[in-house]
Amino acid sequence: MLHKVYTLNVNFKKYFKNYDFHNLYKEILNFCTVDLSAFYFDIRKDTLYCDPKNSEKRKSTLLILNVILSSLLKWFAPILSFTTEEIYQLVSKKNKSIHLEKFLEYPKKFENNKLYEKWSQLLKIRDICNLSIEEKRASKEIGSSLEANLTINLNEKIFNLSKGVDFSELCITSSATVINKDKSEIEVITEKATGNKCPVCWKINKNKCPRHA
């Protein structure tokens, strides 16, 4: 997300300098709908609602959300002047206007093309998983995605790329098992989860929920 913010800011400066407000607005809106709403907010709700308050993961998420909010307010300020002013007065402890603030400068270390390429591949796997989940939902075998268990078959190259990634978190399912199989295409098997539903995170486990036992 920090890489996306960094690259978006580079484009923002270019558009703003050329008075190209149409493309500027279009790119920021696309970031809000695709990267934030359909992805980041979707998978981070679980961490915000279900992790302990002192969790490092939760703290990191809140930090990123603050960076994103501050960035969006500054980017949208020339376009949505009254809306951004109202929001700024609510979230800022300063008594001055957002229109007296300077645009943000981001450290170069935010840029990470290698990580971005890795996540581009992981999101493709997520899309395939979501298609498999939707098929089960369409046939009424499951309701929400949290009623699903995934088995994901990946070839060695993609399997190594996905090491350390929790696909149950990424696809919002109760569990996900990644298997290394010598196949050219990604295969996903979706099954209905069995067991008891955790009242906190809503994940279904045969035994007690490992997070909230």
C-alpha positions as a Markdown table, in Angstrom:
| # | Residue | x | y | z |
|---|---|---|---|---|
| 1 | Met | 0.0 | 0.0 | 0.0 |
| 2 | Leu | 2.9 | 2.4 | 0.7 |
| 3 | His | 4.3 | 1.6 | -2.7 |
| 4 | Lys | 0.9 | 2.4 | -4.3 |
| 5 | Val | 0.7 | 5.7 | -2.3 |
| 6 | Tyr | 4.3 | 6.6 | -3.4 |
| 7 | Thr | 3.7 | 6.0 | -7.1 |
| 8 | Leu | 0.3 | 7.7 | -7.0 |
| 9 | Asn | 1.9 | 10.8 | -5.5 |
| 10 | Val | 4.4 | 10.8 | -8.4 |
| 11 | Asn | 1.6 | 10.8 | -10.9 |
| 12 | Phe | -0.4 | 13.3 | -8.8 |
| 13 | Lys | 2.5 | 15.9 | -9.1 |
| 14 | Lys | 2.7 | 15.3 | -12.8 |
| 15 | Tyr | -1.1 | 15.8 | -13.4 |
| 16 | Phe | -1.3 | 18.7 | -11.0 |
| 17 | Lys | 1.5 | 20.5 | -12.6 |
| 18 | Asn | -0.2 | 20.1 | -16.0 |
| 19 | Tyr | -3.6 | 21.1 | -14.7 |
| 20 | Asp | -4.8 | 17.7 | -15.8 |
| 21 | Phe | -7.5 | 17.4 | -13.1 |
| 22 | His | -9.6 | 14.8 | -15.0 |
| 23 | Asn | -6.9 | 12.1 | -15.0 |
| 24 | Leu | -5.8 | 13.1 | -11.5 |
| 25 | Tyr | -9.3 | 12.6 | -10.1 |
| 26 | Lys | -9.8 | 9.4 | -12.2 |
| 27 | Glu | -6.6 | 7.8 | -10.9 |
| 28 | Ile | -7.3 | 8.7 | -7.2 |
| 29 | Leu | -10.8 | 7.4 | -7.5 |
| 30 | Asn | -9.6 | 4.2 | -9.0 |
| 31 | Phe | -7.2 | 3.8 | -6.1 |
| 32 | Cys | -10.1 | 4.3 | -3.6 |
| 33 | Thr | -12.4 | 1.8 | -5.3 |
| 34 | Val | -10.0 | -1.0 | -6.4 |
| 35 | Asp | -7.0 | -0.9 | -4.1 |
| 36 | Leu | -8.7 | 0.3 | -0.9 |
| 37 | Ser | -12.4 | -0.7 | -0.9 |
| 38 | Ala | -12.2 | -3.9 | -2.9 |
| 39 | Phe | -8.9 | -5.1 | -1.4 |
| 40 | Tyr | -7.1 | -3.5 | 1.5 |
| 41 | Phe | -10.1 | -2.5 | 3.6 |
| 42 | Asp | -11.7 | -5.8 | 2.9 |
| 43 | Ile | -8.9 | -8.0 | 4.2 |
| 44 | Arg | -7.9 | -5.7 | 7.0 |
| 45 | Lys | -11.3 | -5.5 | 8.8 |
| 46 | Asp | -10.5 | -8.8 | 10.5 |
| 47 | Thr | -7.2 | -7.4 | 12.0 |
| 48 | Leu | -8.9 | -4.2 | 13.1 |
| 49 | Tyr | -11.9 | -5.9 | 14.7 |
| 50 | Cys | -10.5 | -9.2 | 16.0 |
| 51 | Asp | -6.8 | -8.7 | 16.9 |
| 52 | Pro | -5.9 | -7.4 | 20.4 |
| 53 | Lys | -5.4 | -3.6 | 20.7 |
| 54 | Asn | -1.7 | -4.0 | 21.4 |
| 55 | Ser | -1.2 | -6.3 | 18.4 |
| 56 | Glu | 1.8 | -5.2 | 16.2 |
| 57 | Lys | -0.2 | -6.1 | 13.1 |
| 58 | Arg | -3.1 | -3.9 | 14.2 |
| 59 | Lys | -0.8 | -1.0 | 15.1 |
| 60 | Ser | 0.8 | -1.3 | 11.6 |
| 61 | Thr | -2.6 | -1.3 | 10.0 |
| 62 | Leu | -3.7 | 1.8 | 11.9 |
| 63 | Leu | -0.4 | 3.6 | 10.9 |
| 64 | Ile | -1.0 | 2.7 | 7.2 |
| 65 | Leu | -4.6 | 3.9 | 7.4 |
| 66 | Asn | -3.4 | 7.2 | 8.8 |
| 67 | Val | -0.9 | 7.7 | 6.0 |
| 68 | Ile | -3.6 | 6.8 | 3.4 |
| 69 | Leu | -6.2 | 9.2 | 5.0 |
| 70 | Ser | -3.7 | 12.1 | 5.2 |
| 71 | Ser | -2.7 | 11.4 | 1.6 |
| 72 | Leu | -6.2 | 11.3 | 0.2 |
| 73 | Leu | -7.2 | 14.5 | 2.0 |
| 74 | Lys | -4.2 | 16.4 | 0.5 |
| 75 | Trp | -4.8 | 14.9 | -3.0 |
| 76 | Phe | -8.5 | 15.6 | -3.0 |
| 77 | Ala | -8.3 | 19.1 | -1.4 |
| 78 | Pro | -8.0 | 21.0 | -4.8 |
| 79 | Ile | -10.9 | 19.1 | -6.2 |
| 80 | Leu | -13.3 | 18.5 | -3.3 |
| 81 | Ser | -12.4 | 21.6 | -1.3 |
| 82 | Phe | -15.4 | 21.7 | 1.1 |
| 83 | Thr | -15.6 | 18.0 | 1.8 |
| 84 | Thr | -11.8 | 17.7 | 2.5 |
| 85 | Glu | -12.0 | 20.8 | 4.8 |
| 86 | Glu | -14.8 | 19.2 | 6.8 |
| 87 | Ile | -13.0 | 15.9 | 7.2 |
| 88 | Tyr | -9.7 | 17.7 | 8.0 |
| 89 | Gln | -11.4 | 19.6 | 10.8 |
| 90 | Leu | -12.8 | 16.4 | 12.3 |
| 91 | Val | -9.5 | 14.4 | 12.2 |
| 92 | Ser | -6.9 | 17.1 | 12.7 |
| 93 | Lys | -6.0 | 18.6 | 16.0 |
| 94 | Lys | -4.7 | 21.7 | 14.3 |
| 95 | Asn | -7.0 | 24.8 | 14.0 |
| 96 | Lys | -6.0 | 25.8 | 10.6 |
| 97 | Ser | -7.4 | 24.9 | 7.2 |
| 98 | Ile | -6.3 | 22.0 | 5.0 |
| 99 | His | -5.8 | 24.5 | 2.2 |
| 100 | Leu | -2.9 | 26.0 | 4.3 |
| 101 | Glu | -1.2 | 22.7 | 4.4 |
| 102 | Lys | 1.6 | 21.5 | 2.1 |
| 103 | Phe | 1.4 | 18.4 | -0.1 |
| 104 | Leu | 3.1 | 15.4 | 1.5 |
| 105 | Glu | 6.6 | 14.2 | 0.6 |
| 106 | Tyr | 7.1 | 10.5 | 0.9 |
| 107 | Pro | 10.5 | 8.7 | 1.6 |
| 108 | Lys | 12.1 | 6.8 | -1.3 |
| 109 | Lys | 12.0 | 3.6 | 0.8 |
| 110 | Phe | 8.2 | 3.5 | 0.2 |
| 111 | Glu | 8.9 | 2.6 | -3.4 |
| 112 | Asn | 9.3 | -1.2 | -3.7 |
| 113 | Asn | 8.8 | -2.6 | -7.2 |
| 114 | Lys | 9.8 | -6.1 | -6.2 |
| 115 | Leu | 7.2 | -6.3 | -3.5 |
| 116 | Tyr | 4.6 | -4.8 | -5.9 |
| 117 | Glu | 5.3 | -7.4 | -8.6 |
| 118 | Lys | 5.0 | -10.2 | -6.0 |
| 119 | Trp | 1.6 | -8.9 | -4.8 |
| 120 | Ser | 0.4 | -8.5 | -8.4 |
| 121 | Gln | 0.9 | -12.3 | -8.8 |
| 122 | Leu | -0.7 | -13.0 | -5.4 |
| 123 | Leu | -3.8 | -10.9 | -6.3 |
| 124 | Lys | -4.1 | -13.0 | -9.5 |
| 125 | Ile | -4.3 | -16.1 | -7.3 |
| 126 | Arg | -6.8 | -14.4 | -5.1 |
| 127 | Asp | -9.0 | -13.6 | -8.1 |
| 128 | Ile | -9.0 | -17.3 | -9.1 |
| 129 | Cys | -9.8 | -18.3 | -5.5 |
| 130 | Asn | -12.7 | -15.8 | -5.4 |
| 131 | Leu | -14.1 | -17.3 | -8.6 |
| 132 | Ser | -14.1 | -20.7 | -7.0 |
| 133 | Ile | -15.8 | -19.4 | -3.9 |
| 134 | Glu | -18.4 | -17.6 | -6.0 |
| 135 | Glu | -19.3 | -20.8 | -7.8 |
| 136 | Lys | -20.1 | -22.4 | -4.4 |
| 137 | Arg | -22.1 | -19.4 | -3.3 |
| 138 | Ala | -24.1 | -19.4 | -6.6 |
| 139 | Ser | -25.0 | -23.1 | -6.1 |
| 140 | Lys | -26.1 | -22.3 | -2.4 |
| 141 | Glu | -23.5 | -24.7 | -1.0 |
| 142 | Ile | -22.1 | -21.9 | 1.1 |
| 143 | Gly | -23.3 | -18.4 | 2.2 |
| 144 | Ser | -20.4 | -16.1 | 3.0 |
| 145 | Ser | -16.7 | -16.8 | 2.0 |
| 146 | Leu | -16.0 | -17.5 | 5.7 |
| 147 | Glu | -18.0 | -20.7 | 5.3 |
| 148 | Ala | -15.3 | -22.0 | 2.8 |
| 149 | Asn | -12.1 | -24.0 | 3.1 |
| 150 | Leu | -9.7 | -23.6 | 0.2 |
| 151 | Thr | -7.1 | -26.0 | -1.3 |
| 152 | Ile | -4.8 | -24.1 | -3.7 |
| 153 | Asn | -2.6 | -26.1 | -6.1 |
| 154 | Leu | 0.4 | -24.1 | -7.3 |
| 155 | Asn | 3.4 | -24.9 | -9.4 |
| 156 | Glu | 6.9 | -24.6 | -7.7 |
| 157 | Lys | 7.6 | -21.1 | -8.9 |
| 158 | Ile | 4.3 | -19.6 | -7.6 |
| 159 | Phe | 4.4 | -21.8 | -4.5 |
| 160 | Asn | 7.8 | -20.3 | -3.5 |
| 161 | Leu | 6.4 | -16.9 | -4.2 |
| 162 | Ser | 3.5 | -17.4 | -1.9 |
| 163 | Lys | 5.5 | -18.7 | 1.1 |
| 164 | Gly | 4.5 | -16.9 | 4.3 |
| 165 | Val | 1.2 | -15.6 | 2.8 |
| 166 | Asp | -2.0 | -16.5 | 4.6 |
| 167 | Phe | -4.5 | -17.1 | 1.9 |
| 168 | Ser | -7.3 | -17.6 | 4.4 |
| 169 | Glu | -6.8 | -14.0 | 5.3 |
| 170 | Leu | -6.3 | -12.9 | 1.7 |
| 171 | Cys | -9.5 | -14.6 | 0.5 |
| 172 | Ile | -11.5 | -14.1 | 3.8 |
| 173 | Thr | -12.1 | -17.9 | 4.3 |
| 174 | Ser | -12.0 | -20.1 | 7.4 |
| 175 | Ser | -8.8 | -21.9 | 6.2 |
| 176 | Ala | -6.6 | -22.2 | 3.1 |
| 177 | Thr | -4.1 | -24.9 | 2.3 |
| 178 | Val | -1.4 | -24.3 | -0.4 |
| 179 | Ile | 0.0 | -27.4 | -2.1 |
| 180 | Asn | 3.0 | -27.6 | -4.5 |
| 181 | Lys | 1.9 | -29.5 | -7.6 |
| 182 | Asp | 3.7 | -29.7 | -10.9 |
| 183 | Lys | 0.9 | -28.0 | -12.9 |
| 184 | Ser | 1.0 | -25.2 | -15.4 |
| 185 | Glu | -2.3 | -23.7 | -14.2 |
| 186 | Ile | -3.5 | -22.7 | -10.8 |
| 187 | Glu | -6.2 | -25.0 | -9.4 |
| 188 | Val | -8.5 | -24.1 | -6.5 |
| 189 | Ile | -10.9 | -26.5 | -4.7 |
| 190 | Thr | -13.5 | -24.9 | -2.4 |
| 191 | Glu | -15.2 | -27.0 | 0.2 |
| 192 | Lys | -17.7 | -26.1 | 2.9 |
| 193 | Ala | -16.0 | -25.6 | 6.3 |
| 194 | Thr | -17.2 | -27.8 | 9.1 |
| 195 | Gly | -17.0 | -27.2 | 12.8 |
| 196 | Asn | -18.0 | -24.4 | 15.2 |
| 197 | Lys | -18.2 | -20.7 | 14.3 |
| 198 | Cys | -16.1 | -18.4 | 16.4 |
| 199 | Pro | -18.3 | -15.6 | 17.8 |
| 200 | Val | -15.4 | -13.1 | 17.4 |
| 201 | Cys | -13.9 | -13.6 | 14.0 |
| 202 | Trp | -16.7 | -15.8 | 12.5 |
| 203 | Lys | -14.2 | -18.4 | 11.2 |
| 204 | Ile | -15.3 | -22.0 | 11.4 |
| 205 | Asn | -13.0 | -24.5 | 13.1 |
| 206 | Lys | -13.3 | -28.2 | 14.0 |
| 207 | Asn | -11.6 | -27.4 | 17.3 |
| 208 | Lys | -11.5 | -24.2 | 19.3 |
| 209 | Cys | -10.6 | -21.0 | 17.4 |
| 210 | Pro | -6.8 | -20.7 | 17.7 |
| 211 | Arg | -7.0 | -16.9 | 18.0 |
| 212 | His | -9.9 | -16.6 | 20.5 |
| 213 | Ala | -9.9 | -19.8 | 22.4 |
